[in-house]
Amino acid sequence: MRIGITLRTMVRRNGWLAIAIAAVFIGSTAQADVKLPNVFGDHMVLQQGQRNKVWGLAEAGEAVTVSINGQSQTATAAADGTWHVFIDPVPVGGPYAFTVKGKNEIKFSDVLVGEVWVCSGQSNMQWSVNNSNDPDIEKLAAKYPKIRMINFPQIGTQDVKWSHDDRKWMVCTPETVGGFSAVGYFFARQLHQTLGVPVGMINNAWGGSACEAWIRRDLLNADPLYQPLMDRWTQMESKYAELVAKGNDLTDEQKKQLQGLQNQMGGNSRPANIYNGVLKSHIGYGIKGAIWYQGESNAGRAYQYRDLFPLMIKNWRDDWGQGDFSFYWAQLADFQNEQPQPVESAWAELREAQTMTMSKLPKTGEAVIIDIGEGKDIHPKNKVDVGRRLARWALAKDYGVAIPFHSPQYKSMTKTDNKIVLTFDYVDGGWRPFDVKEPRGFAIAGEDKKFVWATANVLKDNTIEVSSDQVANPVAVRYGWADNPVVNMFDGAGLPLTPFRTDDWPGTTINNK
């Protein structure tokens, strides 16, 4: 009875967040055994070259000791039962035994030390090896016992989920790799083969998820930019609470409405739902960085994504407590029907928002994959090249490997008579148009803002000259500006030119909030 009164008081004073805190507190004080979240376990990989945080629950005041490779670190559980320690760097390799001891003792075996990355986003990151190109032969060759992956479940909630006890680390074998994130696996395999160290991947991707679901709700509430978005959700939540309060006194139509709202309350688009239900359980685990493939669900609000996506990255970095860890993403691939004439495109605007993020935050990078999508399928099966292009960023920026990694990117334009000359950065080895010699994918417009297909020529200094007989006084150029553009510009390293536009004319999603 005392606990019930306390809970009611906490809810009345502090809202539903208090329930989550109280539940953890009650559970931890009622259970004397030391417990760790499921991200710690047999076969896990610890990040090399840094102090790594280990945390869990125990009885208030209980001493907890974590031991590995001859070192021990001890903490005392606080009044709410929480504790944490930091273990000093452990030499690369293993396997190590990992012990946590309080009034009980937990032993983890086959623990390796190497490189740890998060692979996150929506369905194209969730997409498994089983569903990608050549799964039969990929699985036959997947004999990499030093590559490990843990897959987190899809739980959407406004309350913090502390652990997911049914999810464990898996060792990469022909029998297990089929269930790995394909992009995550091919990224890890390239790192492992190049660096010769163990690689662990934390896969928490959720198909169809919206970016706002991965962000703390208080951050979204604090910014007026997201007020329309948050107002829509507040109205839905109020309606849901109203229907729930009626109990059995609902009409058939109200029951149907309640079911729909219930799905949204626990779904992958509600602000903070994935942050609380999935991500929070392993925020703080030692990592090198994160790779991300998402944006399809936010394409209708591409202008908003210019700020939303950087906010998410900053939120993760702040809460992880490791500073500005590396964050690399796959730009949206080509998808849907090819268009006979230049058109406006929400997907092109989302790609632009992704590219802009590199100039807003340090230690970020973009793998351009505009050449490997499938018009008929939002889930292209070629995940090998996605993983490799993301791995180029990590190998070059995090591990000092001297390889090309950055796709060519528009830099500036100069107008001469009826032509525009474009300059670019990161053209490694010069231009190599694919399939045919003539550059394809360029459009040009005058002050009337009407784009037509352009003729493009590569000049000796790697600039590109663009013109059209239909535009006497051109002022703007676009490249790859469509849902599914026909493009063929690559540099000598085989990296595709980043889609771009030279204008800043209002796009089709500018007013979508």
C-alpha positions as CSV (number, residue, x, y, z in Angstrom):
1,M,0.0,0.0,0.0
2,R,2.8,2.4,0.8
3,I,4.4,1.8,-2.6
4,G,1.0,2.4,-4.3
5,I,0.6,5.7,-2.6
6,T,4.1,6.7,-3.4
7,L,3.6,5.9,-7.1
8,R,0.4,7.9,-7.3
9,T,2.0,10.8,-5.7
10,M,5.0,10.7,-8.0
11,V,2.8,10.5,-11.1
12,R,0.6,13.4,-9.9
13,R,3.7,15.5,-9.3
14,N,6.1,14.5,-12.0
15,G,4.2,12.7,-14.7
16,W,5.0,9.4,-16.4
17,L,8.7,9.8,-16.3
18,A,8.5,9.3,-12.5
19,I,6.9,5.8,-13.1
20,A,10.0,4.7,-15.0
21,I,12.3,5.9,-12.3
22,A,10.2,4.4,-9.6
23,A,10.0,1.1,-11.4
24,V,13.7,0.9,-11.7
25,F,14.1,1.8,-8.0
26,I,11.6,-0.7,-6.8
27,G,13.0,-3.5,-9.0
28,S,16.5,-2.8,-7.9
29,T,15.8,-2.6,-4.2
30,A,13.7,-5.8,-4.3
31,Q,16.4,-7.7,-6.2
32,A,19.7,-8.0,-4.3
33,D,21.5,-9.7,-7.1
34,V,23.8,-7.7,-9.3
35,K,22.4,-7.2,-12.8
36,L,23.8,-5.7,-16.0
37,P,21.9,-4.6,-19.1
38,N,22.0,-7.2,-21.9
39,V,24.6,-5.2,-24.0
40,F,27.1,-6.9,-21.6
41,G,27.4,-10.6,-22.1
42,D,29.2,-13.6,-23.5
43,H,31.0,-12.9,-26.9
44,M,30.8,-9.1,-26.5
45,V,33.4,-6.8,-28.0
46,L,34.9,-4.0,-25.9
47,Q,36.3,-0.9,-27.5
48,Q,40.1,-0.8,-27.6
49,G,42.2,2.2,-26.6
50,Q,39.8,3.8,-24.1
51,R,38.3,3.5,-20.7
52,N,34.9,1.7,-21.0
53,K,31.9,2.2,-18.8
54,V,30.2,-0.8,-17.1
55,W,27.0,-0.3,-15.3
56,G,24.1,-2.0,-13.7
57,L,21.8,-2.5,-10.7
58,A,22.4,-4.0,-7.2
59,E,21.1,-3.6,-3.7
60,A,21.6,-0.1,-2.3
61,G,25.0,0.2,-0.6
62,E,26.3,-3.1,-2.2
63,A,29.9,-3.1,-3.3
64,V,30.3,-4.3,-6.9
65,T,33.6,-5.3,-8.5
66,V,34.3,-5.6,-12.2
67,S,37.4,-7.6,-13.2
68,I,39.1,-8.3,-16.5
69,N,42.6,-9.1,-17.6
70,G,44.1,-8.7,-14.1
71,Q,42.4,-5.4,-13.3
72,S,39.5,-4.8,-10.9
73,Q,37.3,-1.7,-10.5
74,T,34.9,-1.3,-7.6
75,A,31.8,0.9,-7.1
76,T,29.1,1.1,-4.4
77,A,25.5,1.0,-5.5
78,A,23.7,4.2,-4.9
79,A,20.4,4.6,-3.0
80,D,18.4,3.8,-6.2
81,G,20.5,0.7,-6.8
82,T,22.5,2.0,-9.7
83,W,26.2,1.7,-10.0
84,H,28.9,2.1,-12.6
85,V,32.7,1.8,-13.0
86,F,35.2,2.5,-15.8
87,I,37.6,-0.2,-16.8
88,D,41.0,0.9,-18.0
89,P,42.0,0.1,-21.6
90,V,42.5,-3.6,-22.3
91,P,44.9,-5.0,-24.9
92,V,43.4,-5.8,-28.3
93,G,42.4,-9.4,-28.7
94,G,41.3,-12.0,-26.3
95,P,39.3,-14.0,-25.4
96,Y,39.1,-12.6,-21.9
97,A,37.0,-13.6,-18.9
98,F,34.8,-10.7,-17.6
99,T,33.6,-11.0,-14.0
100,V,31.1,-8.8,-12.1
101,K,30.8,-9.6,-8.4
102,G,28.6,-8.3,-5.6
103,K,26.6,-10.6,-3.4
104,N,26.3,-12.8,-6.4
105,E,28.8,-13.3,-9.3
106,I,28.3,-13.0,-13.0
107,K,30.9,-14.4,-15.4
108,F,31.0,-13.6,-19.1
109,S,33.3,-15.6,-21.4
110,D,34.8,-15.2,-24.9
111,V,35.1,-11.4,-24.5
112,L,37.1,-9.7,-27.2
113,V,38.7,-6.2,-27.4
114,G,38.7,-4.4,-30.8
115,E,36.5,-1.9,-32.6
116,V,32.8,-1.4,-31.7
117,W,30.3,0.4,-33.9
118,V,26.6,1.1,-33.8
119,C,24.6,0.4,-36.9
120,S,21.3,2.2,-36.8
121,G,18.5,3.7,-38.8
122,Q,15.4,2.2,-40.5
123,S,14.8,-0.8,-42.8
124,N,17.7,-0.4,-45.1
125,M,20.0,-0.8,-42.1
126,Q,17.9,-3.5,-40.6
127,W,17.9,-5.4,-43.9
128,S,19.6,-8.7,-43.3
129,V,22.2,-10.7,-45.2
130,N,19.5,-13.3,-45.9
131,N,17.6,-10.7,-48.0
132,S,20.6,-9.1,-49.8
133,N,22.5,-10.1,-52.9
134,D,23.9,-13.6,-53.0
135,P,23.0,-14.7,-49.5
136,D,24.0,-18.3,-50.2
137,I,27.6,-17.7,-51.1
138,E,27.9,-14.8,-48.5
139,K,26.9,-17.2,-45.8
140,L,29.2,-19.9,-47.0
141,A,32.2,-17.6,-46.6
142,A,31.1,-16.0,-43.3
143,K,33.7,-17.7,-41.1
144,Y,34.8,-14.7,-39.0
145,P,34.7,-15.7,-35.3
146,K,36.1,-12.3,-34.4
147,I,33.2,-10.4,-35.9
148,R,30.3,-10.1,-33.4
149,M,26.8,-8.5,-33.6
150,I,24.0,-7.9,-31.2
151,N,20.5,-7.2,-32.5
152,F,18.2,-5.1,-30.4
153,P,14.4,-5.6,-30.4
154,Q,11.9,-3.0,-31.6
155,I,10.2,-1.6,-28.6
156,G,8.6,1.9,-28.7
157,T,7.8,3.5,-25.4
158,Q,8.0,6.9,-23.6
159,D,9.4,5.0,-20.6
160,V,13.0,4.1,-20.4
161,K,13.7,0.4,-21.2
162,W,16.7,-0.5,-19.1
163,S,17.6,-3.9,-20.7
164,H,16.5,-6.4,-23.3
165,D,17.4,-9.7,-21.7
166,D,16.4,-11.9,-24.6
167,R,19.1,-10.4,-26.9
168,K,22.6,-11.6,-26.9
169,W,25.9,-11.1,-28.8
170,M,26.3,-13.5,-31.7
171,V,29.5,-14.8,-33.2
172,C,29.7,-14.5,-37.0
173,T,29.4,-18.0,-38.6
174,P,27.7,-19.3,-41.7
175,E,24.8,-20.3,-39.5
176,T,24.3,-16.9,-37.7
177,V,25.3,-14.3,-40.3
178,G,22.0,-14.5,-42.2
179,G,20.3,-12.6,-39.4
180,F,23.0,-9.8,-39.2
181,S,22.3,-6.3,-40.6
182,A,23.8,-6.6,-44.1
183,V,25.2,-3.1,-44.2
184,G,26.5,-3.6,-40.6
185,Y,28.1,-6.9,-41.6
186,F,29.8,-5.7,-44.8
187,F,31.1,-2.7,-42.9
188,A,32.4,-4.8,-40.1
189,R,34.0,-7.4,-42.5
190,Q,35.9,-4.6,-44.4
191,L,37.2,-3.2,-41.1
192,H,38.1,-6.6,-39.8
193,Q,39.9,-7.7,-42.9
194,T,41.8,-4.4,-43.2
195,L,42.7,-3.8,-39.6
196,G,43.0,-7.4,-38.4
197,V,41.2,-6.8,-35.1
198,P,37.9,-8.0,-33.6
199,V,34.9,-5.9,-34.6
200,G,31.6,-5.7,-32.7
201,M,28.4,-4.2,-34.2
202,I,25.4,-3.0,-32.1
203,N,22.4,-3.2,-34.4
204,N,19.4,-1.3,-33.2
205,A,17.8,-0.4,-36.6
206,W,14.0,-0.3,-36.9
207,G,12.3,-0.3,-40.3
208,G,10.1,2.7,-41.1
209,S,11.4,4.7,-38.1
210,A,11.3,8.5,-38.2
211,C,14.2,10.5,-37.0
212,E,12.3,12.2,-34.2
213,A,11.7,8.8,-32.6
214,W,15.4,8.5,-31.9
215,I,15.6,11.9,-30.0
216,R,14.9,12.8,-26.4
217,R,11.5,14.4,-26.1
218,D,12.6,17.3,-24.0
219,L,15.0,18.4,-26.8
220,L,12.2,18.4,-29.3
221,N,9.8,20.3,-26.9
222,A,12.4,23.0,-26.3
223,D,12.8,24.0,-29.9
224,P,9.9,26.0,-31.6
225,L,10.9,24.5,-34.9
226,Y,9.3,21.3,-33.9
227,Q,6.2,22.7,-32.2
228,P,3.8,21.7,-35.0
229,L,5.2,18.2,-34.9
230,M,4.9,17.9,-31.1
231,D,1.5,19.5,-31.1
232,R,0.2,16.8,-33.5
233,W,1.5,14.1,-31.2
234,T,0.2,15.8,-28.1
235,Q,-3.3,15.9,-29.6
236,M,-3.1,12.2,-30.5
237,E,-1.9,11.3,-27.0
238,S,-4.7,13.3,-25.4
239,K,-7.2,11.5,-27.6
240,Y,-5.7,8.2,-26.8
241,A,-5.9,8.9,-23.1
242,E,-9.5,10.0,-23.4
243,L,-10.5,6.8,-25.2
244,V,-8.6,4.6,-22.7
245,A,-10.4,6.4,-19.8
246,K,-13.8,5.4,-21.2
247,G,-13.0,1.7,-20.7
248,N,-15.7,-0.5,-22.1
249,D,-18.0,2.4,-22.9
250,L,-16.7,2.8,-26.5
251,T,-18.6,2.7,-29.8
252,D,-17.3,0.4,-32.5
253,E,-15.9,3.4,-34.3
254,Q,-14.1,4.5,-31.1
255,K,-12.7,1.0,-30.6
256,K,-11.3,1.2,-34.1
257,Q,-9.9,4.6,-33.5
258,L,-8.4,3.4,-30.2
259,Q,-6.6,0.5,-31.9
260,G,-5.1,2.8,-34.5
261,L,-3.9,5.3,-31.8
262,Q,-2.5,2.4,-29.7
263,N,-0.3,1.3,-32.6
264,Q,1.0,4.8,-32.9
265,M,1.7,5.2,-29.2
266,G,4.0,2.2,-29.3
267,G,5.2,2.8,-32.8
268,N,8.4,3.9,-34.5
269,S,7.5,7.5,-35.3
270,R,6.4,8.8,-32.0
271,P,9.0,11.3,-30.7
272,A,11.5,9.7,-28.3
273,N,9.8,6.2,-28.6
274,I,12.9,4.5,-29.9
275,Y,15.3,6.6,-27.9
276,N,13.6,5.3,-24.7
277,G,12.6,1.8,-25.8
278,V,15.7,0.7,-27.6
279,L,18.7,3.2,-27.6
280,K,18.7,4.1,-23.9
281,S,19.5,0.5,-22.9
282,H,23.0,0.7,-24.4
283,I,23.9,4.4,-24.4
284,G,27.2,4.7,-22.7
285,Y,28.7,1.4,-24.0
286,G,32.1,2.0,-25.3
287,I,32.1,2.6,-29.1
288,K,34.2,4.0,-31.8
289,G,31.3,5.5,-33.8
290,A,28.0,4.9,-35.5
291,I,26.8,4.2,-39.1
292,W,23.3,5.3,-40.0
293,Y,20.9,4.6,-42.9
294,Q,17.6,6.5,-42.6
295,G,15.7,9.3,-44.1
296,E,13.0,7.7,-46.2
297,S,10.4,8.3,-43.5
298,N,11.3,12.0,-43.2
299,A,11.5,12.8,-46.9
300,G,8.2,14.6,-46.8
301,R,9.8,17.0,-44.2
302,A,13.2,17.3,-45.8
303,Y,13.7,21.0,-44.8
304,Q,13.0,20.1,-41.2
305,Y,15.6,17.3,-41.5
306,R,18.3,19.9,-42.0
307,D,18.0,20.6,-38.3
308,L,16.4,17.4,-37.0
309,F,19.2,15.1,-38.1
310,P,22.1,17.1,-36.6
311,L,20.0,17.4,-33.4
312,M,19.8,13.7,-33.2
313,I,23.5,13.2,-33.7
314,K,24.3,15.8,-31.0
315,N,21.8,14.2,-28.7
316,W,23.4,10.8,-29.0
317,R,26.9,12.2,-28.6
318,D,26.0,14.3,-25.5
319,D,24.2,11.4,-23.8
320,W,26.8,8.8,-24.7
321,G,29.5,10.7,-22.8
322,Q,32.3,10.0,-25.3
323,G,32.5,13.3,-27.0
324,D,32.2,13.7,-30.7
325,F,32.4,10.1,-31.8
326,S,32.4,9.5,-35.5
327,F,29.0,9.4,-37.2
328,Y,28.7,8.3,-40.9
329,W,25.5,7.8,-42.9
330,A,24.3,6.5,-46.2
331,Q,22.6,9.1,-48.3
332,L,19.3,7.9,-49.8
333,A,19.6,5.7,-52.8
334,D,17.7,6.2,-56.0
335,F,14.1,5.0,-55.9
336,Q,10.7,5.2,-57.7
337,N,10.1,6.0,-61.4
338,E,12.6,7.8,-63.6
339,Q,11.2,11.1,-64.9
340,P,11.4,12.2,-68.6
341,Q,11.9,15.9,-67.6
342,P,13.5,17.6,-64.6
343,V,11.1,17.8,-61.6
344,E,11.0,18.8,-58.0
345,S,11.8,16.0,-55.5
346,A,11.3,15.5,-51.8
347,W,13.9,12.7,-51.9
348,A,16.4,15.1,-53.5
349,E,15.7,17.6,-50.8
350,L,16.3,15.0,-48.1
351,R,19.6,14.0,-49.7
352,E,20.5,17.7,-49.7
353,A,19.7,17.9,-46.0
354,Q,21.9,14.9,-45.3
355,T,24.8,16.5,-47.2
356,M,24.4,19.7,-45.3
357,T,25.0,17.9,-42.0
358,M,28.6,17.4,-42.8
359,S,29.2,21.2,-42.6
360,K,27.3,21.5,-39.4
361,L,28.9,18.9,-37.2
362,P,32.5,17.6,-36.9
363,K,33.5,14.0,-37.5
364,T,30.6,13.3,-39.8
365,G,30.6,11.8,-43.3
366,E,28.3,10.7,-46.1
367,A,28.4,7.6,-48.3
368,V,26.7,8.5,-51.6
369,I,24.8,5.5,-53.1
370,I,22.8,7.3,-55.8
371,D,23.9,4.6,-58.2
372,I,22.9,1.4,-56.5
373,G,19.2,1.8,-55.7
374,E,16.3,0.1,-57.4
375,G,13.4,2.0,-58.8
376,K,10.9,-0.8,-58.0
377,D,12.1,-1.5,-54.5
378,I,12.8,0.9,-51.6
379,H,15.1,-1.9,-50.2
380,P,17.9,-2.3,-52.8
381,K,19.7,-5.6,-52.3
382,N,23.2,-4.3,-53.0
383,K,24.3,-3.8,-49.5
384,V,27.9,-4.7,-50.0
385,D,28.8,-1.4,-51.7
386,V,26.9,0.5,-49.0
387,G,29.0,-1.2,-46.3
388,R,32.2,-0.6,-48.2
389,R,31.6,3.1,-48.8
390,L,30.8,3.6,-45.2
391,A,33.9,1.6,-44.3
392,R,36.0,3.9,-46.5
393,W,35.1,6.8,-44.2
394,A,36.0,4.9,-41.1
395,L,39.2,3.5,-42.4
396,A,40.4,6.9,-43.7
397,K,39.2,9.2,-40.9
398,D,39.4,6.9,-37.8
399,Y,42.2,4.5,-38.6
400,G,44.5,6.5,-40.8
401,V,44.3,4.3,-43.9
402,A,45.3,6.3,-47.0
403,I,42.4,5.6,-49.4
404,P,39.8,7.8,-51.1
405,F,36.7,8.1,-49.0
406,H,34.7,11.3,-49.8
407,S,32.5,11.4,-52.9
408,P,33.1,14.3,-55.3
409,Q,31.1,17.4,-54.1
410,Y,30.0,20.6,-55.8
411,K,32.1,23.6,-54.8
412,S,31.3,26.7,-56.9
413,M,30.1,27.9,-60.3
414,T,31.1,30.6,-62.8
415,K,28.9,31.9,-65.5
416,T,30.4,32.7,-68.9
417,D,27.9,33.8,-71.6
418,N,25.4,31.1,-72.0
419,K,27.4,28.5,-70.1
420,I,28.0,27.6,-66.4
421,V,31.3,26.1,-65.3
422,L,31.2,24.0,-62.1
423,T,34.1,23.3,-59.8
424,F,34.3,20.4,-57.4
425,D,36.1,19.1,-54.4
426,Y,37.3,15.5,-53.8
427,V,37.6,14.4,-57.4
428,D,40.1,11.6,-56.8
429,G,41.8,10.5,-60.0
430,G,39.7,12.7,-62.3
431,W,36.3,12.1,-63.7
432,R,35.2,8.7,-65.1
433,P,31.6,8.9,-66.5
434,F,30.0,5.5,-66.4
435,D,28.8,3.5,-69.4
436,V,28.9,6.4,-71.9
437,K,31.5,9.2,-72.3
438,E,29.0,12.1,-72.0
439,P,28.1,13.3,-68.5
440,R,24.4,12.6,-67.7
441,G,22.1,13.9,-65.0
442,F,22.7,17.7,-65.3
443,A,19.8,20.2,-65.7
444,I,20.0,24.0,-66.2
445,A,17.6,26.9,-65.7
446,G,17.3,30.6,-66.2
447,E,15.7,33.2,-64.0
448,D,12.3,31.6,-64.8
449,K,13.4,28.6,-62.7
450,K,12.3,26.2,-65.4
451,F,14.9,23.4,-65.6
452,V,15.7,21.5,-68.8
453,W,18.2,18.8,-69.5
454,A,21.7,20.2,-70.1
455,T,24.7,19.2,-72.2
456,A,27.8,18.8,-70.0
457,N,31.5,18.5,-70.9
458,V,34.4,17.6,-68.7
459,L,37.2,20.2,-69.1
460,K,40.9,19.5,-68.6
461,D,41.1,20.9,-65.1
462,N,38.2,18.6,-63.9
463,T,35.7,21.4,-64.1
464,I,32.4,20.6,-65.9
465,E,30.9,23.0,-68.4
466,V,27.1,22.9,-68.6
467,S,24.7,24.6,-71.1
468,S,21.5,24.2,-73.1
469,D,20.3,25.7,-76.4
470,Q,17.0,26.3,-74.6
471,V,18.4,28.6,-71.9
472,A,20.2,31.7,-73.2
473,N,20.9,33.2,-69.8
474,P,21.4,30.3,-67.3
475,V,21.6,31.0,-63.6
476,A,21.4,27.6,-61.9
477,V,22.4,24.0,-62.4
478,R,21.2,20.8,-60.7
479,Y,22.6,17.3,-60.8
480,G,20.9,14.1,-59.8
481,W,17.9,16.1,-58.6
482,A,15.1,13.6,-58.7
483,D,13.8,10.6,-56.7
484,N,15.5,8.3,-59.2
485,P,17.9,10.3,-61.3
486,V,19.7,9.0,-64.3
487,V,23.3,9.9,-63.5
488,N,26.7,8.6,-64.5
489,M,29.5,10.8,-62.9
490,F,32.1,9.0,-60.9
491,D,35.7,9.8,-59.9
492,G,38.7,7.6,-60.6
493,A,38.2,5.9,-57.2
494,G,34.7,4.8,-58.3
495,L,32.8,7.1,-55.9
496,P,29.7,8.8,-57.4
497,L,29.3,12.6,-57.6
498,T,27.1,13.8,-54.7
499,P,23.7,15.1,-56.0
500,F,23.5,18.9,-55.7
501,R,21.9,22.1,-56.8
502,T,23.5,25.6,-57.1
503,D,20.2,27.4,-56.4
504,D,18.5,27.8,-53.1
505,W,15.0,28.3,-54.5
506,P,12.2,27.1,-52.1
507,G,11.6,23.4,-52.5
508,T,8.6,21.2,-52.3
509,T,8.9,20.4,-48.6
510,I,9.8,23.8,-47.3
511,N,6.5,24.4,-45.5
512,N,6.1,20.8,-44.2
513,K,6.5,20.7,-40.4
